[in-house]
């Protein structure tokens, strides 16, 4: 074999080996740089979070982040803290999936305007004055669900009316709202203690129609909150209201007796100028017919 050809082949082989070594060294250097860069885990959105959404499981997660690119307000993972414990509250500005979660984008339960953020879409917060006997002895608090009952006086025409007298005398009571969430007790939107606390004001979550009913009910009479059991979502079938006549056997018997007495005879109005006289007319006996 020609000596020149052998020299060329050997030289090409040595150059190839040298290039391979250089490339490998370069790659190792880059990997070393990457592994040597300090990193931390910060809190980011696990999905798109709209305004008003309360943070739930799966909404936020930890993501590896170069320490050199950290920014003020980043929520950094400490030890093995679960993401769900790192941030709570409602979103006050839309957050895109993968976007870092900044504390300023959330409103927590300790902030003054938490109540507004806690309202569900389309709902209103309505406060009513109460007494201990109107809120289950003080056991009604934030997070409970109640029925709203109003008791009021009924203006009944003084003229004899058997149909009305058999239904109501002076008082009536009815349930106007069911399964209503309690938002706050006085100025407390969080239940801090397990013991009963007598509040002066209870704030309820209602829709616009419910707010109107509550406003009217507080003017008509006394409002009572009936505490529901946990998980009780039953709805009462619409039926007749509760009245004093229906509740009291005495009033019911009096109404029946009066109706019977009035039914035993008729009444005739006699007009004499501006004077009106009402005369009772006896019904004829059976043997006189």
One Martini backbone bead per residue (centre of mass of N, CA, C, O) as a GRO file, in nm:
protein
  289
    1UNK     BB    1   0.099   0.034   0.020
    2UNK     BB    2   0.080   0.350   0.014
    3UNK     BB    3   0.224   0.572   0.227
    4UNK     BB    4   0.035   0.819   0.186
    5UNK     BB    5  -0.232   0.678   0.245
    6UNK     BB    6  -0.168   0.595   0.534
    7UNK     BB    7  -0.126   0.879   0.645
    8UNK     BB    8  -0.413   0.983   0.580
    9UNK     BB    9  -0.576   0.777   0.747
   10UNK     BB   10  -0.447   0.832   1.020
   11UNK     BB   11  -0.511   1.135   1.029
   12UNK     BB   12  -0.822   1.107   1.011
   13UNK     BB   13  -0.859   0.940   1.267
   14UNK     BB   14  -0.739   1.145   1.469
   15UNK     BB   15  -0.938   1.372   1.407
   16UNK     BB   16  -1.198   1.220   1.484
   17UNK     BB   17  -1.122   1.170   1.780
   18UNK     BB   18  -1.085   1.466   1.858
   19UNK     BB   19  -1.374   1.560   1.796
   20UNK     BB   20  -1.519   1.367   1.990
   21UNK     BB   21  -1.387   1.471   2.248
   22UNK     BB   22  -1.484   1.765   2.225
   23UNK     BB   23  -1.788   1.712   2.221
   24UNK     BB   24  -1.806   1.560   2.491
   25UNK     BB   25  -1.695   1.791   2.664
   26UNK     BB   26  -1.915   1.996   2.594
   27UNK     BB   27  -2.158   1.836   2.702
   28UNK     BB   28  -2.059   1.808   2.993
   29UNK     BB   29  -2.048   2.110   3.049
   30UNK     BB   30  -2.351   2.165   3.017
   31UNK     BB   31  -2.453   1.965   3.230
   32UNK     BB   32  -2.301   2.096   3.462
   33UNK     BB   33  -2.441   2.368   3.448
   34UNK     BB   34  -2.733   2.265   3.498
   35UNK     BB   35  -2.682   2.109   3.768
   36UNK     BB   36  -2.548   2.373   3.909
   37UNK     BB   37  -2.815   2.514   3.907
   38UNK     BB   38  -3.016   2.657   4.113
   39UNK     BB   39  -3.324   2.526   4.257
   40UNK     BB   40  -3.681   2.563   4.279
   41UNK     BB   41  -4.015   2.571   4.415
   42UNK     BB   42  -4.315   2.691   4.274
   43UNK     BB   43  -4.624   2.840   4.248
   44UNK     BB   44  -4.879   2.719   4.025
   45UNK     BB   45  -5.107   2.678   3.787
   46UNK     BB   46  -5.298   2.386   3.690
   47UNK     BB   47  -5.512   2.592   3.575
   48UNK     BB   48  -5.755   2.777   3.476
   49UNK     BB   49  -5.836   3.082   3.664
   50UNK     BB   50  -6.102   3.243   3.750
   51UNK     BB   51  -6.282   3.478   3.866
   52UNK     BB   52  -6.387   3.370   4.199
   53UNK     BB   53  -6.228   3.126   4.250
   54UNK     BB   54  -6.190   2.862   4.458
   55UNK     BB   55  -5.945   2.697   4.590
   56UNK     BB   56  -5.857   2.373   4.472
   57UNK     BB   57  -5.793   2.072   4.399
   58UNK     BB   58  -5.561   2.114   4.122
   59UNK     BB   59  -5.513   2.433   4.081
   60UNK     BB   60  -5.232   2.373   4.217
   61UNK     BB   61  -4.861   2.374   4.188
   62UNK     BB   62  -4.543   2.252   4.153
   63UNK     BB   63  -4.241   2.420   4.016
   64UNK     BB   64  -3.959   2.431   3.861
   65UNK     BB   65  -3.705   2.695   3.943
   66UNK     BB   66  -3.486   2.924   3.885
   67UNK     BB   67  -3.325   3.115   4.116
   68UNK     BB   68  -3.234   3.351   3.917
   69UNK     BB   69  -3.570   3.392   3.839
   70UNK     BB   70  -3.673   3.519   4.074
   71UNK     BB   71  -3.952   3.680   4.240
   72UNK     BB   72  -4.150   3.883   4.387
   73UNK     BB   73  -4.385   3.673   4.563
   74UNK     BB   74  -4.294   3.400   4.553
   75UNK     BB   75  -4.399   3.069   4.615
   76UNK     BB   76  -4.208   2.872   4.820
   77UNK     BB   77  -4.102   2.568   4.893
   78UNK     BB   78  -4.133   2.398   5.208
   79UNK     BB   79  -4.016   2.123   5.205
   80UNK     BB   80  -4.329   1.916   5.186
   81UNK     BB   81  -4.540   2.105   5.096
   82UNK     BB   82  -4.845   2.126   4.999
   83UNK     BB   83  -5.006   2.313   4.769
   84UNK     BB   84  -5.285   2.349   4.926
   85UNK     BB   85  -5.128   2.501   5.178
   86UNK     BB   86  -5.000   2.764   5.030
   87UNK     BB   87  -5.303   2.837   4.918
   88UNK     BB   88  -5.588   3.054   4.980
   89UNK     BB   89  -5.902   3.125   4.830
   90UNK     BB   90  -5.964   3.385   4.595
   91UNK     BB   91  -5.986   3.495   4.274
   92UNK     BB   92  -5.909   3.841   4.142
   93UNK     BB   93  -5.736   3.717   3.898
   94UNK     BB   94  -5.666   3.582   3.624
   95UNK     BB   95  -5.519   3.247   3.574
   96UNK     BB   96  -5.293   3.074   3.410
   97UNK     BB   97  -5.161   2.801   3.310
   98UNK     BB   98  -4.839   2.807   3.477
   99UNK     BB   99  -4.877   3.048   3.642
  100UNK     BB  100  -4.777   3.224   3.883
  101UNK     BB  101  -4.858   3.253   4.227
  102UNK     BB  102  -4.975   3.540   4.374
  103UNK     BB  103  -5.095   3.680   4.658
  104UNK     BB  104  -5.239   3.924   4.496
  105UNK     BB  105  -5.447   3.706   4.344
  106UNK     BB  106  -5.555   3.668   4.638
  107UNK     BB  107  -5.826   3.607   4.876
  108UNK     BB  108  -5.869   3.588   5.207
  109UNK     BB  109  -6.034   3.535   5.518
  110UNK     BB  110  -5.882   3.797   5.661
  111UNK     BB  111  -6.013   3.990   5.477
  112UNK     BB  112  -6.243   4.241   5.447
  113UNK     BB  113  -6.347   4.141   5.135
  114UNK     BB  114  -6.427   3.834   5.155
  115UNK     BB  115  -6.736   3.828   5.129
  116UNK     BB  116  -6.754   3.909   4.829
  117UNK     BB  117  -6.574   3.662   4.731
  118UNK     BB  118  -6.773   3.434   4.859
  119UNK     BB  119  -6.974   3.479   4.658
  120UNK     BB  120  -7.182   3.365   4.446
  121UNK     BB  121  -7.308   3.367   4.153
  122UNK     BB  122  -7.584   3.593   4.182
  123UNK     BB  123  -7.537   3.675   4.474
  124UNK     BB  124  -7.631   3.791   4.808
  125UNK     BB  125  -7.584   4.004   5.086
  126UNK     BB  126  -7.790   3.968   5.391
  127UNK     BB  127  -7.883   4.156   5.668
  128UNK     BB  128  -8.008   4.065   6.001
  129UNK     BB  129  -8.185   4.106   6.279
  130UNK     BB  130  -8.130   3.940   6.600
  131UNK     BB  131  -8.205   3.680   6.831
  132UNK     BB  132  -8.158   3.409   7.012
  133UNK     BB  133  -8.453   3.286   6.952
  134UNK     BB  134  -8.397   3.327   6.620
  135UNK     BB  135  -8.101   3.132   6.638
  136UNK     BB  136  -8.098   2.870   6.806
  137UNK     BB  137  -7.956   3.004   7.067
  138UNK     BB  138  -7.673   3.066   6.886
  139UNK     BB  139  -7.606   2.814   6.666
  140UNK     BB  140  -7.579   3.021   6.441
  141UNK     BB  141  -7.339   3.015   6.168
  142UNK     BB  142  -7.091   3.000   5.972
  143UNK     BB  143  -7.197   2.753   5.721
  144UNK     BB  144  -7.478   2.739   5.762
  145UNK     BB  145  -7.822   2.619   5.730
  146UNK     BB  146  -8.140   2.781   5.656
  147UNK     BB  147  -8.459   2.883   5.749
  148UNK     BB  148  -8.710   3.129   5.669
  149UNK     BB  149  -8.922   3.291   5.911
  150UNK     BB  150  -9.243   3.458   5.918
  151UNK     BB  151  -9.411   3.672   6.160
  152UNK     BB  152  -9.750   3.806   6.143
  153UNK     BB  153  -9.993   4.039   6.105
  154UNK     BB  154 -10.349   4.037   6.047
  155UNK     BB  155 -10.587   4.217   5.863
  156UNK     BB  156 -10.916   4.193   5.971
  157UNK     BB  157 -11.222   4.220   5.903
  158UNK     BB  158 -11.479   4.304   6.130
  159UNK     BB  159 -11.664   4.158   5.966
  160UNK     BB  160 -11.842   3.897   5.921
  161UNK     BB  161 -11.633   3.597   5.820
  162UNK     BB  162 -11.623   3.268   5.805
  163UNK     BB  163 -11.384   3.210   5.612
  164UNK     BB  164 -11.172   3.379   5.769
  165UNK     BB  165 -11.219   3.271   6.065
  166UNK     BB  166 -11.124   2.971   5.977
  167UNK     BB  167 -10.815   3.076   5.917
  168UNK     BB  168 -10.790   3.373   6.068
  169UNK     BB  169 -10.727   3.623   6.315
  170UNK     BB  170 -10.400   3.767   6.352
  171UNK     BB  171 -10.190   3.526   6.287
  172UNK     BB  172  -9.887   3.445   6.091
  173UNK     BB  173  -9.689   3.171   5.931
  174UNK     BB  174  -9.386   3.144   5.713
  175UNK     BB  175  -9.191   3.007   5.462
  176UNK     BB  176  -8.966   3.192   5.239
  177UNK     BB  177  -8.688   3.028   5.292
  178UNK     BB  178  -8.446   2.780   5.173
  179UNK     BB  179  -8.139   2.678   5.216
  180UNK     BB  180  -7.954   2.901   5.364
  181UNK     BB  181  -7.657   3.065   5.373
  182UNK     BB  182  -7.420   3.144   5.615
  183UNK     BB  183  -7.175   3.401   5.624
  184UNK     BB  184  -7.239   3.569   5.900
  185UNK     BB  185  -7.149   3.684   6.239
  186UNK     BB  186  -7.166   3.972   6.229
  187UNK     BB  187  -6.809   4.021   6.157
  188UNK     BB  188  -6.800   3.700   6.117
  189UNK     BB  189  -6.681   3.463   5.855
  190UNK     BB  190  -6.561   3.282   6.092
  191UNK     BB  191  -6.542   2.989   6.278
  192UNK     BB  192  -6.369   2.989   6.586
  193UNK     BB  193  -6.596   2.846   6.754
  194UNK     BB  194  -6.804   2.587   6.896
  195UNK     BB  195  -6.958   2.771   7.051
  196UNK     BB  196  -7.207   2.956   7.131
  197UNK     BB  197  -7.321   3.271   6.962
  198UNK     BB  198  -7.458   3.577   7.019
  199UNK     BB  199  -7.614   3.759   6.775
  200UNK     BB  200  -7.731   4.058   6.600
  201UNK     BB  201  -7.613   3.960   6.314
  202UNK     BB  202  -7.717   3.807   6.002
  203UNK     BB  203  -7.564   3.672   5.710
  204UNK     BB  204  -7.703   3.611   5.391
  205UNK     BB  205  -7.743   3.396   5.103
  206UNK     BB  206  -7.895   3.549   4.820
  207UNK     BB  207  -8.099   3.639   4.596
  208UNK     BB  208  -8.274   3.898   4.474
  209UNK     BB  209  -8.549   3.788   4.570
  210UNK     BB  210  -8.461   3.717   4.860
  211UNK     BB  211  -8.389   4.008   4.941
  212UNK     BB  212  -8.677   4.118   4.916
  213UNK     BB  213  -8.810   3.931   5.122
  214UNK     BB  214  -8.638   4.016   5.364
  215UNK     BB  215  -8.705   4.316   5.365
  216UNK     BB  216  -9.013   4.269   5.408
  217UNK     BB  217  -9.010   4.084   5.660
  218UNK     BB  218  -8.879   4.296   5.860
  219UNK     BB  219  -9.150   4.479   5.836
  220UNK     BB  220  -9.385   4.274   5.908
  221UNK     BB  221  -9.194   4.111   6.128
  222UNK     BB  222  -9.070   3.818   6.250
  223UNK     BB  223  -8.747   3.667   6.222
  224UNK     BB  224  -8.663   3.320   6.166
  225UNK     BB  225  -8.407   3.071   6.222
  226UNK     BB  226  -8.379   2.744   6.085
  227UNK     BB  227  -8.186   2.484   6.157
  228UNK     BB  228  -7.994   2.271   5.973
  229UNK     BB  229  -7.876   1.987   5.883
  230UNK     BB  230  -7.625   1.814   5.774
  231UNK     BB  231  -7.711   1.766   5.434
  232UNK     BB  232  -7.988   1.918   5.422
  233UNK     BB  233  -8.190   1.943   5.100
  234UNK     BB  234  -8.473   1.970   5.156
  235UNK     BB  235  -8.802   2.038   5.024
  236UNK     BB  236  -9.082   2.209   5.072
  237UNK     BB  237  -9.401   2.180   5.023
  238UNK     BB  238  -9.634   2.371   4.906
  239UNK     BB  239  -9.848   2.521   5.148
  240UNK     BB  240 -10.017   2.610   5.396
  241UNK     BB  241 -10.026   2.831   5.623
  242UNK     BB  242  -9.961   2.936   5.945
  243UNK     BB  243 -10.210   2.983   6.197
  244UNK     BB  244 -10.380   3.053   6.479
  245UNK     BB  245 -10.629   2.875   6.409
  246UNK     BB  246 -10.470   2.611   6.324
  247UNK     BB  247 -10.308   2.586   6.602
  248UNK     BB  248 -10.571   2.657   6.764
  249UNK     BB  249 -10.838   2.505   6.913
  250UNK     BB  250 -10.992   2.742   7.026
  251UNK     BB  251 -11.015   2.915   6.766
  252UNK     BB  252 -11.142   2.695   6.594
  253UNK     BB  253 -11.401   2.652   6.768
  254UNK     BB  254 -11.498   2.945   6.756
  255UNK     BB  255 -11.529   2.961   6.448
  256UNK     BB  256 -11.733   2.727   6.425
  257UNK     BB  257 -11.948   2.844   6.616
  258UNK     BB  258 -11.992   3.111   6.464
  259UNK     BB  259 -12.069   2.982   6.195
  260UNK     BB  260 -12.316   2.828   6.302
  261UNK     BB  261 -12.470   3.071   6.415
  262UNK     BB  262 -12.483   3.229   6.141
  263UNK     BB  263 -12.621   2.981   5.985
  264UNK     BB  264 -12.907   2.981   6.146
  265UNK     BB  265 -12.923   3.270   6.012
  266UNK     BB  266 -13.014   3.571   5.890
  267UNK     BB  267 -12.944   3.888   5.723
  268UNK     BB  268 -13.081   4.229   5.729
  269UNK     BB  269 -13.077   4.526   5.548
  270UNK     BB  270 -13.187   4.853   5.662
  271UNK     BB  271 -13.278   5.141   5.487
  272UNK     BB  272 -13.275   5.487   5.642
  273UNK     BB  273 -13.132   5.669   5.465
  274UNK     BB  274 -12.834   5.692   5.657
  275UNK     BB  275 -12.944   5.442   5.787
  276UNK     BB  276 -12.836   5.116   5.924
  277UNK     BB  277 -12.998   4.799   5.963
  278UNK     BB  278 -12.945   4.489   6.141
  279UNK     BB  279 -13.132   4.190   6.095
  280UNK     BB  280 -13.242   3.908   6.235
  281UNK     BB  281 -13.325   3.589   6.079
  282UNK     BB  282 -13.521   3.336   6.120
  283UNK     BB  283 -13.545   3.017   6.068
  284UNK     BB  284 -13.748   2.791   5.979
  285UNK     BB  285 -13.902   2.534   6.080
  286UNK     BB  286 -13.960   2.229   5.955
  287UNK     BB  287 -14.290   2.245   6.025
  288UNK     BB  288 -14.314   2.542   5.866
  289UNK     BB  289 -14.261   2.459   5.554
   0.00000   0.00000   0.00000
